[in-house]
Amino acid sequence: MKVKVLNRESEKAILTAQRNEITEHFIYEKLARSIKDAHNQEVLRRISKDELKHYEFWKEYTYKDVKPDRFNVWKYFLISKIFGITFGIKLMEKGEEKAQVTYAKISESLPNAREIIKDEDEHEKQLTDLIDEERLRYVGSMVLGLNDALVELTGALAGFTFALQNTRAVAMAGLITGVAASLSMATSEYLSTKSEGGAKNPSKAAVYTGIAYVLTVLFLIFPYLFLTNVYACLILTILAAITVIFLFTFYISVAKDLPFRKRFLEMTAISLGIAGLTFLIGFLLRTFLNIEVD
């Protein structure tokens, strides 16, 4: 048993660390019980045991039992079940970066604590990287479908908006274009994956690409199905495209440990640039061909 006299601030910081560790222990344990994959289940149980050891380590200084944060247990459990275990865990790790302030306070009274925490965090990261999740193996296929849908359909809808001047006609043209393009993209991804001969299943790659494309198409044309002002619809579609880019870029940046800002700005600039160009093309076609749609 360790004997160490702590000041009130250090004790409070350690109790916070204890609460974090026991909360994460229950999150990992709950996730492990909820999945069937034996490999991922074992990895999650190992992390859960590590978190419990961390909790016991801090308890040797406080001599107190601390209850887990039940709200966070359920929050991260549900996020992990909906968006994937890797995303849920790494999102939780992002939140843990704030805990460095807590650990800095602890190290004032326990100088060796920072090194212990660093070693434990590195070990936990190594275990997290062992998790094998299907949706992340096919994230390239999802990115392909989503990026193409954003660039092509946002541009197409901008062009249709000025050329057709009718929300129903734009929605119909956009839906036909989107469905045809999604089938084409899915087929291309199937053939590309098959020719690569890697570990990915060509059929699954095609499905992920196609679904990502179709869902993006439906989201982008949604305003045209319910509103009558074509320009209001176009503005909402552009906002919807930016929202999709933001959410998916955030997901990828967390799950794959990639920079967020650069990828988000790059994809937004490309989508809006194409939309502006095709809007101009639609204007020119309508003007020079003198096309009127009632």
Order of alpha helices (4+ residues) and beta strands (2+ residues): alpha-alpha-alpha-alpha-alpha-alpha-alpha-alpha-alpha-alpha-alpha-alpha
